[in-house]
Amino acid sequence: MLASRGAPTARYDLPDGAHRLEYATGPYGRETWMIDIGADGRVQLARQVLGEAEFLRVQSHPGIPAAELLRWIGSPGERRGARRGGQTWSWRYPTHECLWFQASIDAAGVMTDAAYAIDPTCDHPDSFVK
C-alpha cells in the first residue's frame, strides 16, 4: 500500500515510537491522507483529513501549536504573511462550494483561530466582462 503512494510529503513522530506519514495533494489538491505507522512498522490507521468534520474539530482547539496543526491536517496548500508577524494557512478540500479552510498562526507559532473563506482561485460573478 505505502509503496504505491511514493514518498510522503511529510513525516511526524507520534508517541510510543509510532509515526504519521502525510500524503498531501496540494497546493491545488483537495485531499491529504494521513497514515499512522506503529512502532512495529504496521499500518494502524489511514484517513483523508481535509473535510468539514476535521475542520470543526480544529476550530474548537484555538491555541494549539502550529506543529500540532500540521500533524493533524497536514501541510497547507498556501501560506501567506499576516499582520503582526503571523501567517494565514489555507487548505482546499472536497466541496461544491467555492471555499477553503484557513487558520491564523501568530508570530509565536500558535493557531489563534480558524474559519472558512472564499477561495481566490474561484471565478467571481463581478469578474465577467459585460
N, C-alpha and C positions, 0 to 999 in steps of 0.2 A: 504494500500500500504506500509506504513512505517513499520507496524508490521511484515510483511513478510520478510523484509530486516534484521531484528535484530538490534543489537546495531551498531551505526555508528562508524567508525574508527577515526573520529574527528568531532568537532563542532566549528563553527566560528561565532562570533557575526557580524551582519550586521546593517546598520543604521535603525533607527525607530523601534527598538525592534524586528526586524527580525533576523533569524539565518540561517546558512547553515550547513547541515549535509553532511559529507563525507562518502562515502561507497567505500573504496579502496579494490582492489583485490590483492594487492602486497604481497610480493616483485616480484613474477613472473607473477602476473596477468597483464592483458593489458587493464583493464577498471577501471575507477574511476567515480562514479556517485556523482554529487553534487545536493542536493535537498534543495531548498530555502523555508523556512517556514516563513510566515508572522507573525506579532505580534498577529494576530487573530488565529494562530495555523493551518492555512490552507496552503497547498502546493501551492506555487506560480510558481515554475519552477523546472524541473528535467532534467538534461542533463549529458551526458557522456563527460568528459572534456579531456581525453587523445586522442589527434588527431592532425594532422598537422595544421588544421585551428587555434586551440588554441595555438599551439607552435609558429606559425608565429606571433601571437599577443604578446606572451611572449617575443619573440626575439626583438620586436620593443619597448620594455619597459625596457632597461637596467637602473639600478639604483633603481628599486623597492625594498622595504624591503622584506626580506625572508618571513615574516609573511603574506604579501600580496600575494606572490607567492604560499604559501600553501593554502590560501583561494581561489586562482584562479584555480590551477590544482591539489591540494591535496598533500598528503604525498608521497615523492619519494619512489621507491622500494629499493633504496640503497643510502646511504650517506657515502662518503669517505673523509678523510682528504686530504687537498690540500696544495700546497706551500703557504707560507706567512700566515699560520694560518687559512685559509678559508676551505671550503668544496666543493666537487662536488656532486651534487644531480642528480640522474638518474631515469628516468621513462621509463618503457616498454610501448608499445602502439600497437594497432592493425595495423600490417603492414606485407607485404610479404617479406620485406627486413630484413636484419639482423642488424637492427639499434635500438637504444634507444635515448631518448632525454635527454640532460644533461644541467644543469645550474651551473655556478660558483658563489658561495656565498663567499664574502670576510669576513675577521675577524670582521668587523663591522655589519655583518648580512644583506648585500645588494647584490642583484644579479648584477654581473658585465657583464656577457654575457651568452649566451645560444646557443647550436648547437646540431646537430646530431652526433652520434659516433657509432662505431661498438659495438654491444652488445657482451661482452666477453663470454657469455654462448653459442654462436654460434660456430659451427664447422668451422674451417678454412681449406682451401684446403691443406695447407702445414702441417697439423697435421696428415694426413693419413700415416699409416705405409706402406712403399714400399716393 
